[in-house]
Amino acid sequence: MHDHRREIADALADSGRADRETALHVLGSAARWAAHALGRLNSASDGGSSDDTDGAEALETLFALDDALADTRDLAAKALPELLAEARPGESVAQGTRDVMNELTAVTERVASQRAALETLVEREEELRHRLAEHEKLRQEADELRRLERLAEELDGLQAQREVVDARLRELRGRDLGAADRELRTGADALLRLTEEQLAVLEPRTRQSLEQASAAQKVLAATEDELSEVSHQLTADEDRLERIQEELVRIQEEQGKVFVSLTRYAQADRELAQALREAAGTDSRGAVPGRGLTLEEVEALTRTVEERLVDADRALSSVLTHRQGSQEDGGTKVTGAQP
């Protein structure tokens, strides 16, 4: 690695050179050193460091370069023309040297212009920062003012409440607390005495009511037991009546056919006796052989048997109808009598 510091130090320590040659040698070493340093700055910037840090460092470097190049204006304006006139290197060399110096001067002026613009922007930034700080301060003051206004409003409300509380305290302090306590005790004693008197009056009535309620409960229990027995008896009677009804229905079904047959037989006998009597003519009043009955008597007998069979059928039907109606009526009465 080339040591520019060492090189400049050696040039300054070399006493065998003239001051002009030494100065130019140091100037060249310084220019190479500056170029190398600027190259390292660009490499470090590409290495991924912070943008703010890189920008600040580059800005400081640019200002330092501008300061260094500012001194080259006198070199290009005064020293270079005198040197070219004294050296007389030829037009081409002189023109090349002037072009280089002109380019350097142009760069210097451009850097100076950019620096001036940057300084203007920095001044504006500082001004904006100052205004922003003032705005933030004003905003905080406005917030504080609004908070104080709210506190003032709340303070007014609290002041009104305090006045009410103070008035109430003054009113309470102005009262005779002993008299209020005595009045309270007197009222409590009166209430207790009245309560005891009412209890003494209500106690016999309450006892009597409890005795009546107990007696009514016993009567109710006895009634419920009796009703339960009646209900069981009624259930048994209903079962027995149902069996009797079924038996009567069965008898009616069985005997009804017999009554019908007997009735038909009696009717046939009567019709037969009547036919025989009509066929016999005048002898119809004679006795039936082997029986001792006339045809008229046979007809009357068969008519009587037929009527009695019809009456028996009607009586059986009436009994069944009466039984069924009595059962339904009894069930209705028992059902209606229950609570």
C-alpha positions as CSV (number, residue, x, y, z in Angstrom):
1,M,0.0,0.0,0.0
2,H,1.4,3.4,-1.0
3,D,2.1,5.7,1.9
4,H,1.2,9.2,0.8
5,R,2.0,10.6,4.2
6,R,5.5,9.2,4.0
7,E,5.9,10.5,0.5
8,I,4.9,14.0,1.4
9,A,7.1,13.9,4.5
10,D,10.1,12.8,2.4
11,A,9.5,15.5,-0.1
12,L,9.4,18.1,2.6
13,A,12.5,16.7,4.2
14,D,14.5,16.8,1.0
15,S,16.6,19.9,1.2
16,G,18.3,19.4,-2.2
17,R,15.2,20.5,-4.1
18,A,14.1,24.0,-4.7
19,D,11.0,25.3,-2.9
20,R,9.0,25.5,-6.1
21,E,9.8,21.9,-7.1
22,T,9.1,20.7,-3.6
23,A,5.8,22.5,-3.5
24,L,4.7,21.0,-6.8
25,H,5.9,17.5,-5.7
26,V,3.8,17.9,-2.5
27,L,0.9,19.1,-4.6
28,G,1.0,16.1,-6.8
29,S,1.3,13.7,-3.9
30,A,-1.6,15.5,-2.2
31,A,-3.7,15.2,-5.3
32,R,-3.0,11.5,-5.6
33,W,-3.7,11.0,-1.9
34,A,-7.0,12.9,-2.3
35,A,-8.0,10.8,-5.3
36,H,-7.1,7.6,-3.4
37,A,-9.1,8.8,-0.4
38,L,-12.1,9.7,-2.5
39,G,-11.9,6.2,-4.1
40,R,-11.9,4.6,-0.7
41,L,-14.9,6.7,0.3
42,N,-16.9,5.4,-2.7
43,S,-15.9,1.8,-2.0
44,A,-17.0,2.2,1.6
45,S,-20.3,3.7,0.5
46,D,-20.9,0.7,-1.8
47,G,-20.2,-1.6,1.2
48,G,-23.7,-1.3,2.6
49,S,-23.3,1.2,5.5
50,S,-26.0,3.7,6.5
51,D,-27.3,6.1,3.9
52,D,-27.4,9.0,6.4
53,T,-23.8,8.4,7.5
54,D,-22.6,8.1,3.9
55,G,-24.3,11.3,2.9
56,A,-22.9,13.3,5.8
57,E,-19.4,12.0,5.2
58,A,-19.6,12.7,1.5
59,L,-20.9,16.2,2.2
60,E,-18.0,16.9,4.5
61,T,-15.6,15.6,1.9
62,L,-17.2,17.8,-0.8
63,F,-16.8,20.9,1.4
64,A,-13.2,20.0,2.1
65,L,-12.5,19.5,-1.7
66,D,-14.1,22.9,-2.4
67,D,-11.9,24.5,0.2
68,A,-8.8,22.8,-1.3
69,L,-9.7,23.7,-4.9
70,A,-10.5,27.3,-3.9
71,D,-6.7,27.9,-3.6
72,T,-6.1,26.6,-7.1
73,R,-7.8,29.7,-8.6
74,D,-4.8,31.8,-7.8
75,L,-2.6,29.1,-9.2
76,A,-4.5,29.1,-12.5
77,A,-4.9,32.9,-12.7
78,K,-1.5,34.1,-11.6
79,A,1.2,31.5,-11.3
80,L,0.4,29.4,-14.4
81,P,0.6,32.3,-16.9
82,E,3.9,33.4,-15.4
83,L,5.3,29.9,-15.4
84,L,4.3,29.3,-19.0
85,A,5.8,32.6,-20.1
86,E,9.0,31.8,-18.3
87,A,9.3,28.1,-19.4
88,R,8.1,28.6,-23.0
89,P,7.3,24.9,-23.5
90,G,5.6,25.4,-26.8
91,E,2.0,26.2,-27.8
92,S,0.7,22.7,-27.6
93,V,2.0,22.0,-24.1
94,A,1.0,25.5,-22.9
95,Q,-2.5,25.0,-24.4
96,G,-2.8,21.6,-22.8
97,T,-1.8,22.9,-19.5
98,R,-4.2,25.8,-19.7
99,D,-7.0,23.5,-20.7
100,V,-6.3,21.3,-17.7
101,M,-6.2,24.3,-15.4
102,N,-9.4,25.8,-17.0
103,E,-11.2,22.5,-16.5
104,L,-10.0,22.4,-12.9
105,T,-11.2,26.0,-12.5
106,A,-14.6,25.1,-14.0
107,V,-14.9,22.1,-11.7
108,T,-13.9,24.3,-8.8
109,E,-16.5,26.9,-9.7
110,R,-19.2,24.2,-10.2
111,V,-18.4,22.7,-6.9
112,A,-18.5,26.1,-5.3
113,S,-21.9,26.8,-6.9
114,Q,-23.3,23.5,-5.7
115,R,-21.9,24.1,-2.3
116,A,-23.6,27.5,-2.2
117,A,-26.9,26.0,-3.3
118,L,-26.4,23.3,-0.7
119,E,-25.7,25.8,2.0
120,T,-28.8,27.6,1.0
121,L,-30.8,24.4,1.3
122,V,-29.2,23.7,4.6
123,E,-30.2,27.1,5.8
124,R,-33.8,26.5,4.6
125,E,-33.8,23.1,6.3
126,E,-32.6,24.7,9.5
127,E,-35.3,27.4,9.1
128,L,-38.0,24.7,8.5
129,R,-36.7,22.7,11.4
130,H,-37.0,25.8,13.5
131,R,-40.5,26.5,12.2
132,L,-41.5,22.9,12.8
133,A,-40.2,23.1,16.3
134,E,-42.2,26.3,16.8
135,H,-45.3,24.6,15.3
136,E,-44.9,21.7,17.6
137,K,-44.4,24.0,20.6
138,L,-47.6,25.9,19.6
139,R,-49.5,22.6,19.2
140,Q,-48.4,21.5,22.6
141,E,-49.4,24.9,24.0
142,A,-52.8,24.6,22.3
143,D,-53.3,21.1,23.7
144,E,-52.3,22.4,27.1
145,L,-54.7,25.3,26.7
146,R,-57.6,23.0,25.8
147,R,-56.7,20.8,28.8
148,L,-56.8,23.8,31.0
149,E,-60.1,24.9,29.6
150,R,-61.6,21.5,30.4
151,L,-60.1,21.6,33.8
152,A,-61.6,25.1,34.3
153,E,-65.1,23.8,33.2
154,E,-64.7,20.9,35.6
155,L,-63.5,23.2,38.3
156,D,-66.7,25.3,37.9
157,G,-68.8,22.2,38.3
158,L,-66.8,21.1,41.3
159,Q,-67.1,24.6,42.8
160,A,-70.9,24.5,42.4
161,Q,-70.9,21.1,44.1
162,R,-68.7,22.3,46.9
163,E,-71.0,25.2,47.5
164,V,-74.0,22.8,47.8
165,V,-72.0,20.6,50.1
166,D,-70.9,23.5,52.2
167,A,-74.5,24.8,52.5
168,R,-75.6,21.3,53.5
169,L,-72.9,21.1,56.1
170,R,-73.8,24.5,57.5
171,E,-77.4,23.4,57.7
172,L,-76.5,20.2,59.5
173,R,-74.2,22.0,61.9
174,G,-76.9,24.5,62.7
175,R,-79.3,21.7,63.8
176,D,-79.6,20.4,67.3
177,L,-78.2,16.9,66.9
178,G,-79.1,16.0,70.5
179,A,-82.8,16.9,69.8
180,A,-82.7,14.9,66.6
181,D,-81.2,11.9,68.4
182,R,-83.8,12.2,71.1
183,E,-86.6,12.4,68.5
184,L,-85.3,9.4,66.8
185,R,-85.1,7.4,70.0
186,T,-88.6,8.5,71.0
187,G,-90.0,7.4,67.6
188,A,-88.2,4.1,67.8
189,D,-89.6,3.4,71.3
190,A,-93.1,4.3,70.2
191,L,-92.8,2.1,67.1
192,L,-91.5,-0.8,69.3
193,R,-94.3,-0.3,71.9
194,L,-97.0,-0.1,69.1
195,T,-95.6,-3.3,67.6
196,E,-95.7,-5.1,70.9
197,E,-99.3,-4.0,71.4
198,Q,-100.4,-5.1,68.0
199,L,-98.7,-8.4,68.5
200,A,-100.5,-8.8,71.8
201,V,-103.9,-8.0,70.1
202,L,-103.2,-10.3,67.2
203,E,-101.9,-13.2,69.1
204,P,-105.3,-14.6,70.3
205,R,-106.8,-14.1,66.8
206,T,-103.9,-15.8,65.3
207,R,-104.1,-18.7,67.7
208,Q,-107.9,-19.0,67.0
209,S,-107.3,-18.8,63.3
210,L,-104.6,-21.5,63.5
211,E,-107.0,-23.8,65.6
212,Q,-109.8,-23.2,63.0
213,A,-107.4,-24.0,60.2
214,S,-106.3,-27.2,62.0
215,A,-109.9,-28.3,62.5
216,A,-110.8,-27.5,58.9
217,Q,-107.8,-29.4,57.8
218,K,-108.9,-32.5,59.9
219,V,-112.4,-32.2,58.4
220,L,-111.0,-31.9,55.0
221,A,-108.8,-35.0,55.6
222,A,-111.8,-37.0,56.8
223,T,-113.9,-35.8,53.9
224,E,-111.1,-36.8,51.5
225,D,-110.9,-40.3,53.2
226,E,-114.7,-40.7,52.9
227,L,-114.7,-39.5,49.3
228,S,-111.9,-42.0,48.6
229,E,-114.0,-44.8,50.1
230,V,-117.1,-43.7,48.2
231,S,-115.0,-43.5,45.0
232,H,-113.7,-47.1,45.6
233,Q,-117.3,-48.3,46.3
234,L,-118.6,-46.5,43.3
235,T,-115.9,-48.1,41.2
236,A,-116.9,-51.6,42.5
237,D,-120.6,-50.8,41.9
238,E,-119.8,-49.7,38.4
239,D,-117.9,-52.9,37.8
240,R,-120.8,-54.9,39.1
241,L,-123.4,-53.0,37.1
242,E,-121.3,-53.4,34.0
243,R,-121.2,-57.2,34.6
244,I,-125.0,-57.2,35.2
245,Q,-125.5,-55.2,32.0
246,E,-123.3,-57.6,30.1
247,E,-125.3,-60.5,31.5
248,L,-128.6,-58.9,30.6
249,V,-127.4,-58.2,27.1
250,R,-126.3,-61.8,26.8
251,I,-129.7,-63.0,28.1
252,Q,-131.5,-60.6,25.7
253,E,-129.4,-61.9,22.8
254,E,-130.0,-65.5,23.8
255,Q,-133.7,-65.3,25.0
256,G,-134.6,-62.8,22.3
257,K,-134.3,-65.4,19.7
258,V,-136.3,-67.8,21.8
259,F,-139.1,-65.2,22.3
260,V,-139.1,-64.5,18.6
261,S,-139.4,-68.2,17.8
262,L,-142.1,-68.8,20.4
263,T,-144.0,-65.8,19.2
264,R,-143.8,-67.1,15.7
265,Y,-144.9,-70.5,16.8
266,A,-147.8,-69.1,18.8
267,Q,-148.8,-66.9,15.8
268,A,-148.6,-70.0,13.5
269,D,-150.7,-72.0,16.0
270,R,-153.3,-69.3,16.2
271,E,-153.4,-68.9,12.4
272,L,-153.7,-72.7,12.2
273,A,-156.5,-72.9,14.7
274,Q,-158.3,-70.1,12.9
275,A,-157.9,-71.8,9.6
276,L,-159.2,-75.1,11.1
277,R,-162.1,-73.3,12.7
278,E,-163.0,-71.6,9.4
279,A,-162.7,-74.9,7.6
280,A,-164.9,-76.7,10.1
281,G,-167.7,-74.3,9.7
282,T,-170.6,-74.9,12.2
283,D,-168.7,-77.6,14.0
284,S,-165.9,-75.2,14.9
285,R,-167.2,-75.1,18.4
286,G,-166.6,-78.7,19.0
287,A,-163.7,-80.0,21.1
288,V,-160.3,-80.8,19.6
289,P,-159.8,-84.6,19.5
290,G,-157.6,-85.8,22.3
291,R,-157.3,-82.3,24.0
292,G,-160.8,-81.4,25.0
293,L,-160.3,-77.8,23.6
294,T,-162.3,-76.1,20.9
295,L,-160.7,-74.3,18.0
296,E,-161.7,-71.0,19.4
297,E,-160.1,-71.9,22.7
298,V,-157.0,-72.9,20.9
299,E,-156.9,-69.6,19.0
300,A,-157.5,-67.6,22.2
301,L,-154.8,-69.6,24.0
302,T,-152.2,-69.1,21.2
303,R,-153.1,-65.3,21.1
304,T,-152.6,-65.1,24.9
305,V,-149.2,-66.9,24.7
306,E,-148.1,-64.6,21.9
307,E,-149.1,-61.5,23.8
308,R,-147.3,-62.7,27.0
309,L,-144.1,-63.5,25.0
310,V,-144.3,-60.0,23.5
311,D,-144.8,-58.5,27.0
312,A,-141.8,-60.5,28.4
313,D,-139.6,-59.3,25.6
314,R,-140.7,-55.7,26.3
315,A,-140.1,-56.1,30.0
316,L,-136.6,-57.4,29.4
317,S,-135.8,-54.6,27.1
318,S,-137.2,-52.1,29.6
319,V,-135.1,-53.5,32.4
320,L,-131.9,-53.3,30.2
321,T,-132.7,-49.7,29.2
322,H,-133.5,-48.8,32.9
323,R,-130.3,-50.3,34.1
324,Q,-128.2,-48.5,31.5
325,G,-129.9,-45.2,32.2
326,S,-129.5,-45.6,36.0
327,Q,-125.8,-46.4,35.5
328,E,-125.2,-43.3,33.3
329,D,-127.2,-41.1,35.7
330,G,-125.3,-42.3,38.7
331,G,-121.9,-41.8,37.0
332,T,-123.0,-38.2,36.1
333,K,-124.0,-37.4,39.6
334,V,-120.8,-38.8,41.2
335,T,-118.7,-37.0,38.6
336,G,-120.5,-33.7,39.2
337,A,-120.3,-34.1,43.0
338,Q,-116.5,-34.3,43.0
339,P,-114.6,-31.0,43.6
